[in-house]
Amino acid sequence: MRRFNIKQLIAIGILLFPLHAAQAFVVVGHESEPFYFISGSKGIQGACYEIIQQLCKLEARHCKFKIAPLRLALSMIKKGEADLGCPLINSPPRNSAFSFSRGLFKTHLYFYGLPNVAQKIQKYEDLKGLSVGVQSPSMIEVSLQRIHEFSDKSFKIMPEATAILALRKVEKKNYQLAYVSGDTARVWLKRTHSPVIEVPQLGEDTEYAIFFSRKTISEKQFNKLQSHLTELSKNRFLDSIAEKYQLTPLADQ
């Protein structure tokens, strides 16, 4: 039997595992159905998951998908412990730590409450004296804080770890209202048949994007990934994902 010395073994290793082989992307998102969520035995699912999967194929990279609370997901990507995540609302402070993709989906932020409360609300002045649950930290909370200032701080903001917890506490009458993405609430209401309803007149529009770590994703890599997203928009892949999950896609940018 032929014996190999150390140098020969190293050379064989280089041939089998080229030095230029692309390193795996680590993807971390927070539980936010229908964008990114765990679905029983199927594992991680969602609109963002499918789009990032397609980006991984186009980059010929293996991707490791993880799920974590929003605060931890943000920290991991900021520190370079993960490469990208989704969904996230862009903001000037976040731009210092992350690069943001083109917007993917438009959503509206609504107030939700039980009918005896929600049906009485037609303007922001009607929020006076109420408690409103919201995911914290999040840009949805920032949106609510703007409304809070506009309303002379006439209602109480109640921070929660997730939007679903806020909705559940409204259902249990711990709070009068929750302020969440209409897409997240729609899925939850359909699954649980909760009596909670939407307050249609109020709230704000916003949009979700993929965000990338500035520590691990170079400008060149980022621009290449952006070009992939543009192509996925042109070939209507993004529209097909939006239709599948009943989301509102953003127009070409």
N, C-alpha and C positions, 0 to 999 in steps of 0.2 A: 504494500500500500504506500502511495506517495505521501510524504510528509511535507507540510508547508511551514516556512519560517514566518516570523511576525510580520515582516514587510509584505510578504505575499498575501497573508491573511487580510492585512489592511487594504491592499490593492483590490482584493476580491470584494471586500466590504464596500468600497467606493463604487465599484461597478454595480453592485446589487442595490445600493442605496445612494444615488447620486447626491452630491453636495448641494445641487441647485433645487432639490426636491422641495416643493412648496410646504411650508409649515402650516399646521392646522389652524383654522380660525376658532377662537373660543367665543361663543355667542351666549350672552346672558340676558334674559328678559324677566319682567315681573308678571305675575298672574293678572292678565287683563283680557278676558274673553270679550270679543272674538278675535283679538289681535295675536295673543300669545298666551297659551294656557295648557294645563295638563288635562288630558281627557282619558281617564281610566287606564285601561291596558294599552291604549294607543300611544301613550306618552305625550310629549309636547306636540301641540297642534296650533293652528291659527293662521291668519292672513300674513302676519309678519314672518312667522316660521316658514311658510311656503315660499315667500319672496326671497328670504335669505338663503334657503335651500337652493333656489335657482341661481343665486349669485355664486354660491359655492361651486355649483356645477360649471358655471361659465369660467370660474377661476381655476377649475380643476384642483380644488382643495377639499380636504376633509374638514368638516365643521363639527365641533363639539357643542351641543346645545345644553344649556343649563337654565334653571329657573331660580329666582331669589326675590326676596322683598325689594321693593323699589329702591329704598335707601342703600341697601347692600349692592344691588346691581349698578347703581350710579357710582358707588365707591370703587367697585372692581374695575369698571371700564376707565374711570378717571386715573387709577393707579397703574393701569396696564396689565392687570391680572386677567382681563378679558378684552377682546378686540372690538366687539360691537354688540349692540342690543336694539330692541324695538318692543313696544312703541314708546315714543317720547315727544313731548311738545317742545319746540325750540324756544330759546330765550337768550337775550344778550349775556347774562352771567354764565349760562351753560356753554356758550360758544368758546369760553376760555379753556375749557377742559375737553370739549367734544367737537368733532366735525359732524355736521348734520347733512343728511341726504336731501335731495328734493323732497317736497311733501308728498306723501303717499295717499293719505285719506283725510277727508274733511269730516269733522264731527261737530255736533252741537252739545253744549253743556246745559243741562236742564236741572230744575228742581223737581224732586219727587216727594210725594206724601200720600197719606191715606186720604180717601175722598173727602172726609169731613173737614180736612185742612186745605188740601190742594185746590178744591173747587172754589174756595173763598179768595184765592190769590190771583190778582189781575195786574198788579203793579208792585214795584219794589217797596213802597210804603206799607204794603200788606205783610211784609216779613217782620214787622216790628214785634218784639217780644218772643220770637220763635227761636228754637235751637236747630242749627243746620249742620249735619254731619258731612264730612268731606275727607278724601284721602290726603294724608300728610306724611312726608312733604310731597308736593306735586304742583304743577302749574295750574291744575284745576283749583287747588287751594288759593293760589295767587289770584286767579280770576274771581274767586269768591271774596277775597280780601278787597278787591277793587269795588265790588258791589257793596261790601260792608262799609267802605269809606263813603261811597255815594249815598248810602242810606243812613249816614250819621251814626254808624255803629249801633243801629237799633235792634239787631238780632245777634245771637251768640253763635260763634263758630266752634264746632266740636270736631277736633282732629281724630281720624281713624286710620288704621294701618292699610286698609283697602276700601275701595268703593263699595264692594259687596257688604262689608261689615256695616258701613253707613246705611245702606238700604235695609239690611236686616234690623238695625236698631230703630229705623222708622216703622217697620212692620210691627215691631214689638212695643211701639209707642214710647221708646226711650227719648227719641227726638221727634220733632214735628216734620222735618224735612231732611232730605239728602241732596247734595249737589254733585252730579256725576255725568260722565259721558253718556249721551243718549244711546250709543251703540252698546255699551256695556250693560246699561239698564234694560234695554230691549231683550237681550239674550237671557238675562237673569229673570225677568218678568215672565217670559215665555216658558222657561224651564220650571219655575216654582209656582206659577199661577198665583202670584202674590196679589193682594188687593191694592197695592201701592200704584198710584197713577202719576202721570207727567203733568207738570204745570207748563202749558205750551207757550205762554206769552213771553217768558223771561229767559235769561241766560245769554251765553256768548258762543260764537263760532270759533273753532280752532282747528288745527291740523296735526296729524301725527307723521313722524319720520323715523328713519333708522339713524342711530347715532354711533359714532366711531371714536375709539380712543386716539387722542393726539400723541400718546406715548408709543403706540405700536403700529399705527397705520400711517404710513408716509403720505405726503401730498400726492405723489405719483400714484400710489395705490388707491387713495381716495378718489382721485379723478377717474381712474379706470373703473372703479365700482360705480361711480356716478354715470359713466357712459353706458355701463351695462343696464342700469335702471332706465336710462333714456331709451335704450333699445327695447327693453321689456314693456315700456309704455307704447312705443310705436307698433310693436307686434301684438298689442292688446293683451299681453299676459297679465299686466296689472289690472286691467278691466275685468278679466275673467276671475281673478282672485277676489276683487271687490264684489262682483256679482255672486260668487259662491258664498261669501260671508255677509251679504246684504249691506255692504258698506258704500260710501260715496267716494269715488276716486277723484283725485285732483286732476285738472286739465294739464296738458303738456306745459312744461315750464322752460 
